């Protein structure tokens, strides 16, 4: 997607000889992998493709006997995808002595739109202080392919999924709120409620005093 492409190109500019892009399809839209390969080709980014479909299937089969019937089955499976990707990235980072670079932007971090110990499990977040509109402008400056800039932001968690539909908030609205503090009352409450509910994602685990 857009954020991943921008983060990858920034890494390529900073460390052209010491970086690796990992393309990790997991029941993903085919277009996502095509876009990842297009960015890698345009900017000469070395890549590895790690297909996680069968890994996810095998893990779900093992977990299926847990006797638990969660009401939130879809989020549990979607979060598992993100955590498998995190495991894969840290495998290569350990092998190569590299740092894992995340692609979360300021909007996602603010409202907790990321998976705890999944795409939120990284060593550095170069886009973490940029709202979505700023990431898009940076993408244009870096000459990211236009189809990637134009497509609706999506984590690719299931067919037709988009970030804005899942959050119930548009990036334009989030950008405005984070940059100016302005939002209509109903929207402000929605944003701030989401920020409060997901604050735990931005904090280290609490340490009990015994």
Backbone torsions as a table, in degrees:
resi	resn	phi	psi	omega
1	UNK	NA	-172.7	-176.7
2	UNK	-61.6	-52.1	-176.4
3	UNK	-62.3	-44.2	179.7
4	UNK	-62.7	-39.5	-179.9
5	UNK	-64.4	-45.6	179.8
6	UNK	-63.3	-45.7	179.5
7	UNK	-60.5	-40.8	-179.3
8	UNK	-64.6	-42.8	-178.7
9	UNK	-69.2	-37.2	175.3
10	UNK	-61.3	-41.4	177.6
11	UNK	-63.9	-41.3	179.9
12	UNK	-62.9	-38.4	178.8
13	UNK	-69.2	-37.2	-177.7
14	UNK	-79.3	-39.8	-174.9
15	UNK	-136.4	67.3	-174.2
16	UNK	-60.9	-25.9	-177.6
17	UNK	-100.4	-6.5	-173.2
18	UNK	-134.8	58.8	177.1
19	UNK	-148.4	159.8	177.6
20	UNK	-145.3	126.4	172.5
21	UNK	-93.6	132.0	-179.2
22	UNK	-114.5	116.5	178.6
23	UNK	-93.7	119.5	-170.3
24	UNK	-125.3	73.7	177.7
25	UNK	-65.1	139.8	177.7
26	UNK	-148.2	86.3	-171.2
27	UNK	51.1	45.7	-176.4
28	UNK	-95.9	162.5	172.1
29	UNK	-63.8	131.8	-178.7
30	UNK	-57.7	-30.5	-179.9
31	UNK	-62.5	-32.7	-179.1
32	UNK	-62.0	-45.9	179.3
33	UNK	-66.2	-37.7	177.3
34	UNK	-61.6	-43.4	179.0
35	UNK	-65.1	-39.7	178.7
36	UNK	-62.5	-42.4	179.0
37	UNK	-67.1	-35.4	179.1
38	UNK	-63.9	-42.8	177.8
39	UNK	-65.1	-44.7	-180.0
40	UNK	-60.1	-40.6	180.0
41	UNK	-68.4	-46.2	-176.8
42	UNK	-63.3	-36.8	-173.5
43	UNK	-108.9	12.7	176.9
44	UNK	54.0	49.7	179.3
45	UNK	-96.1	121.4	176.4
46	UNK	-66.4	138.1	-176.8
47	UNK	-136.9	158.8	167.4
48	UNK	-127.9	143.0	176.2
49	UNK	-104.3	123.3	178.7
50	UNK	-122.5	101.3	-179.6
51	UNK	-78.7	121.6	-174.4
52	UNK	-104.7	6.4	-177.9
53	UNK	-56.6	-52.2	-176.4
54	UNK	-70.6	-30.1	177.0
55	UNK	-64.5	-44.9	178.1
56	UNK	-61.9	-44.9	180.0
57	UNK	-59.3	-45.4	-178.0
58	UNK	-64.2	-41.5	-179.7
59	UNK	-67.6	-41.1	178.3
60	UNK	-64.0	-34.8	178.4
61	UNK	-65.6	-41.0	178.0
62	UNK	-65.4	-41.8	-177.1
63	UNK	-75.7	-17.1	-174.4
64	UNK	-63.1	-22.8	-178.8
65	UNK	-89.0	18.4	-175.0
66	UNK	-78.6	-10.3	180.0
67	UNK	75.6	6.7	-178.9
68	UNK	-101.0	133.1	176.6
69	UNK	-117.3	83.5	-175.2
70	UNK	-71.0	145.5	175.7
71	UNK	-71.9	-22.3	-176.1
72	UNK	-109.1	56.2	-175.7
73	UNK	-63.3	-42.1	-177.6
74	UNK	-64.2	-49.1	177.2
75	UNK	-58.7	-37.5	-179.3
76	UNK	-61.9	-43.7	179.5
77	UNK	-69.5	-41.6	-179.5
78	UNK	-64.2	-41.3	178.2
79	UNK	-65.9	-32.0	177.7
80	UNK	-63.3	-38.6	176.2
81	UNK	-57.9	-48.4	-178.6
82	UNK	-62.9	-36.3	-178.4
83	UNK	-74.7	-31.9	173.9
84	UNK	-64.7	-37.8	177.5
85	UNK	-66.0	-40.2	177.8
86	UNK	-61.2	-44.6	178.5
87	UNK	-58.5	-42.5	-178.5
88	UNK	-65.8	-43.0	180.0
89	UNK	-62.7	-42.5	-179.2
90	UNK	-71.7	-26.1	173.9
91	UNK	-61.4	-50.3	-179.6
92	UNK	-67.8	-36.9	178.2
93	UNK	-61.9	-41.9	177.8
94	UNK	-65.8	-42.0	-179.8
95	UNK	-63.4	-38.6	-171.8
96	UNK	-102.1	-7.8	-176.2
97	UNK	72.7	33.4	-176.7
98	UNK	-102.2	172.3	174.5
99	UNK	-104.1	139.8	176.8
100	UNK	-84.9	122.7	-177.2
101	UNK	-103.4	126.4	179.1
102	UNK	-91.4	168.4	-178.1
103	UNK	-124.7	13.3	179.3
104	UNK	-67.9	139.5	177.1
105	UNK	-100.2	178.0	-175.5
106	UNK	-61.9	-37.8	179.6
107	UNK	-61.9	-48.0	-178.4
108	UNK	-63.4	-42.2	179.9
109	UNK	-65.6	-39.3	-176.7
110	UNK	-63.0	-43.6	-176.1
111	UNK	-99.4	3.7	177.9
112	UNK	74.0	30.5	179.8
113	UNK	-87.2	69.8	175.8
114	UNK	-162.6	163.7	-179.0
115	UNK	-91.2	125.9	176.9
116	UNK	-61.9	126.3	-176.2
117	UNK	62.2	23.6	173.7
118	UNK	-119.6	-111.2	176.5
119	UNK	-70.2	-12.6	173.3
120	UNK	-84.0	-8.2	-179.5
121	UNK	-91.5	86.0	-176.4
122	UNK	-140.8	175.6	179.1
123	UNK	-98.1	-28.6	-178.4
124	UNK	-151.0	145.9	-179.5
125	UNK	-125.0	89.6	-176.1
126	UNK	-65.6	-20.5	-178.1
127	UNK	-102.2	5.1	-171.7
128	UNK	-65.5	-14.6	178.4
129	UNK	-106.8	9.1	-178.9
130	UNK	-112.3	129.6	173.0
131	UNK	-73.8	170.3	-172.4
132	UNK	-59.7	-42.5	179.7
133	UNK	-61.1	-35.9	178.0
134	UNK	-70.2	-36.8	175.6
135	UNK	-62.9	-40.5	179.4
136	UNK	-63.9	-41.6	177.5
137	UNK	-65.0	-40.1	177.2
138	UNK	-63.9	-37.5	177.7
139	UNK	-61.1	-41.7	177.8
140	UNK	-63.6	-42.7	179.3
141	UNK	-61.5	-38.9	-178.4
142	UNK	-80.4	-6.0	-179.6
143	UNK	68.5	38.7	171.5
144	UNK	-63.8	140.5	179.7
145	UNK	-52.0	136.1	-174.0
146	UNK	-58.7	-39.3	179.0
147	UNK	-57.8	-31.3	178.4
148	UNK	-71.8	-38.6	178.8
149	UNK	-66.4	-36.8	-172.5
150	UNK	-84.1	-23.8	-172.2
151	UNK	-73.6	148.8	-179.4
152	UNK	-59.9	132.2	178.9
153	UNK	-58.9	132.0	-178.9
154	UNK	-151.3	141.1	174.2
155	UNK	-83.7	-3.9	179.2
156	UNK	64.4	33.0	-175.4
157	UNK	-76.4	-30.6	174.5
158	UNK	-158.0	163.0	-176.8
159	UNK	-56.7	129.9	177.7
160	UNK	81.4	-1.4	-178.8
161	UNK	-70.1	137.5	172.5
162	UNK	-130.9	152.8	-179.7
163	UNK	-58.6	-48.1	-173.3
164	UNK	-66.3	-38.3	177.0
165	UNK	-64.3	-41.8	-176.9
166	UNK	-69.9	-39.1	179.2
167	UNK	-76.0	-28.7	-173.7
168	UNK	74.4	17.5	-179.1
169	UNK	-141.6	138.4	177.8
170	UNK	-84.3	154.3	176.8
171	UNK	-64.1	-33.8	178.0
172	UNK	-60.7	-42.1	178.4
173	UNK	-66.1	-42.1	178.9
174	UNK	-65.7	-43.0	178.1
175	UNK	-55.6	-48.9	-176.9
176	UNK	-62.2	-44.1	-179.0
177	UNK	-63.3	-45.4	-176.3
178	UNK	-70.5	-31.9	-178.1
179	UNK	-85.1	-29.9	-174.1
180	UNK	-122.4	-16.8	-174.5
181	UNK	78.2	6.9	-175.9
182	UNK	-100.1	137.7	174.7
183	UNK	-169.9	146.0	173.7
184	UNK	-56.5	152.2	-173.2
185	UNK	-52.5	-47.8	-178.5
186	UNK	-62.9	-41.0	179.7
187	UNK	-69.5	-40.9	178.6
188	UNK	-57.3	-45.1	-180.0
189	UNK	-63.3	-39.0	-179.8
190	UNK	-64.8	-45.8	-179.9
191	UNK	-64.2	-47.4	-175.8
192	UNK	-69.4	-30.8	175.7
193	UNK	-66.4	-40.8	179.3
194	UNK	-67.8	-39.3	177.9
195	UNK	-61.4	-43.1	-178.8
196	UNK	-68.2	-42.2	-177.7
197	UNK	-64.4	-31.1	-176.0
198	UNK	-106.5	13.5	-179.4
199	UNK	-58.0	-32.0	-178.6
200	UNK	-60.4	-26.1	-179.8
201	UNK	-68.4	-25.6	-176.5
202	UNK	-93.7	-1.0	-175.0
203	UNK	-117.1	151.3	173.6
204	UNK	-67.7	158.6	178.6
205	UNK	-58.3	138.2	178.1
206	UNK	-66.2	142.9	178.7
207	UNK	-101.5	121.9	179.5
208	UNK	-72.8	140.9	175.9
209	UNK	-98.9	108.0	-176.5
210	UNK	-104.4	NA	NA
